[in-house]
Amino acid sequence: MRRELWFGFSLMAIILAATAIFMPWSTMTNGHLGLLMLSLVVVAIMLGFPTAFTLMGMGVMFAWFSYRSVDPSTAGARVLDLMVQRAYAVMSNDVLIAIPLFVFMGYLVERAALIEKLFRSLHLAMARVPGSLAVATIVTCAIFATATGIVGAVVTLMGLLALPAMLKAGYSPKIAAGAITAGGCLGILIPPSVLLIVYGATAGVSVVQLYAGAFFPGLMLAALYVGYVILIAKLKPDLMPPLAMSERQVALPPVAQALRSRGNNAFAGLWRGLAGGAERGAVMKQLLVTLLPALFVALVLALVWRAATAPVAQEATGVVEMGSSGGASESTDSGGLAEPKAEEGGLAEPKEESTGLAEPPKEDETDAKKEGKAEASAAGLAEPGAVAKTPAKAETAAPAGASDKPAEEAGERGETPTWFLGLAAGCALFLLAVYALWTWERLEIFKMLLGSFFPLALLILAVLGSIVFGLSTPTEAAAVGAFGGFLLAIAYRYLEHRRAGAGAGGATVREVGGILKDSSFLTAKTSAMVCWLFVGSSIFSASFALLGGQELVEKWVLSLGLTPLQFMILAQFIIFILGWPLEWTEIIVIFMPIFIPLLPKFGIDPLFFGLLVALNLQTAFLSPPVAMAAFYLKGVAPPHVTLNQIFAGMMPFMGIQVIALVLLYVFPEIGLWLPQTLYNR
């Protein structure tokens, strides 16, 4: 019997034995029935029963037990009502519409052969980096993850592209397998992750904020992977030999071959080519491509300068004449700076009848105090506890003359800061170094990167940028992304057939039709699985709550007297252990409804908890014996690459995931800074 089967059966035996020993069979309550249902569901899923229908069946059966304990005559009807209500609640959840659209976009990008060109160009661009093939694999996976959250598709595709190339170059099978499986699992965390959509719908957290929060942790994890590969390549170069010179050769176009005789620097050679000796139109095209980095840097510097020198908006002070009808109370109602009212909880002068401990202030002292407070308010100050807000009405705003500058000068830009001049000088030096090293081969590699990465980058920016900056909902952005993926598939296949010869239009139509058919079928298959999972988990969660299992778990956890840190460690450890026998979908839909109600008790932000869970669940695909990424890779790997080698290669990357989890907890700003900045959380 295989080792993973022994592990699975042993784990099931432990669960059943613990249930049999610790369950109070003689004094069993409905809450204990809920815990029994939970253990039986885990065992049934490990035995291979379909997750969605196992959850649904267990939920219906134990819900009937719960209703029967109250009123046996109506138990059947109430269970049927529960099924209909929970299924309708899932169907009416608008957030879930984004899942099939993002999945469809991912399958289109995968089957249009975009990633093959991207991997080839990154491979050549990073030829001088230690472990260049493994680094290019991880970077390609990170980019592909932003176009699709389908882990199996990424691991399978990179197993077909990168694994043969790395083995041919003399890479260790363990390192190659670890880089592919770890990089392919980045789609769990990096937006547009399907996991984040499922968690957001389960926990009631904004998917937009989850996407913004997961961006930097995903980049951090990818950077840790790359750093580990480079370090191992430096320490043990025999595991990842450098590329042979023959692998670094790039075919040059005729224009480059003609101008290369004048010098190996492409930038200088193209300027000389404008003077004559070559076709001017072709030289102009090459020169425009060469100038793109400089134009991009200039555009970024212009945007930074515009933001740094933007005129500072003068905050209205809301100054009013003392004793007029627009006094303190009116300015407070309109949001201006004023003394807070006593009944609103702010600091106020004590009234005589409220304390009786102080002599009421005299009339002239009161007027003096009020006048002083009005002057302080006019200067932008307030008493402690007062809240400064922007006036809601135009009548309370300060006149334009309140500013020291005239009205016509109020929109003038500020002086250029010194740090911007330093940044501009650094960018200029960077561009000089780039163009000094701009050989003809590097120009061709840049053109390959431009053709493979730039269209995909535009699609990613259009989808994720519109979500993160609030221009569209995830569902709308997913629809745009699916349409953009369809257009990219048409464009790439047309250009490929056009280079091959005549008949590009007809061949493109036939091939894109096949891509569309396969992508639609796979999308329907994946979406159906996710939707049935939600229906089953909704019925299961409702049954668990009806039996009182949630209350029992909550009382037990609170009775332990855990601190927030201890609870967080316990929760993440449980999720880490659950990642061995279960997949992330099962962990999210079964166990998150148990953890989420406990978060307010410990003052934990559900958004931050979700980021930790998403980072932790990377292990669900890398932890043996049920490491799905390993089986995806084994399905396309050569026969001599064994499953044990793949497992051994994944272990260091699992350790890196644990390090990233600790870093995110110790420095929560990694995940929370962007949502706080964009959405004022």
Secondary structure as UniProt FT lines:
FT   HELIX           3..22
FT   TURN            26..27
FT   HELIX           30..46
FT   TURN            47..48
FT   HELIX           51..70
FT   HELIX           72..74
FT   HELIX           75..91
FT   HELIX           94..97
FT   HELIX           98..111
FT   TURN            112..113
FT   HELIX           114..125
FT   TURN            126..128
FT   TURN            130..131
FT   HELIX           132..147
FT   HELIX           151..168
FT   TURN            169..170
FT   HELIX           173..184
FT   HELIX           185..188
FT   HELIX           194..203
FT   HELIX           207..235
FT   TURN            237..239
FT   HELIX           245..248
FT   HELIX           254..259
FT   HELIX           260..262
FT   HELIX           266..273
FT   TURN            274..275
FT   HELIX           280..308
FT   TURN            322..323
FT   TURN            325..326
FT   HELIX           328..334
FT   HELIX           342..344
FT   HELIX           352..355
FT   HELIX           363..378
FT   TURN            379..380
FT   TURN            384..385
FT   HELIX           394..396
FT   HELIX           400..402
FT   HELIX           407..409
FT   TURN            410..411
FT   HELIX           418..436
FT   HELIX           440..468
FT   TURN            469..470
FT   HELIX           474..500
FT   HELIX           504..547
FT   HELIX           549..559
FT   TURN            560..561
FT   HELIX           564..578
FT   TURN            579..581
FT   HELIX           584..595
FT   HELIX           596..598
FT   HELIX           599..602
FT   HELIX           606..616
FT   TURN            617..618
FT   HELIX           619..622
FT   HELIX           628..634
FT   TURN            635..636
FT   TURN            639..640
FT   HELIX           643..666
FT   HELIX           669..679
//
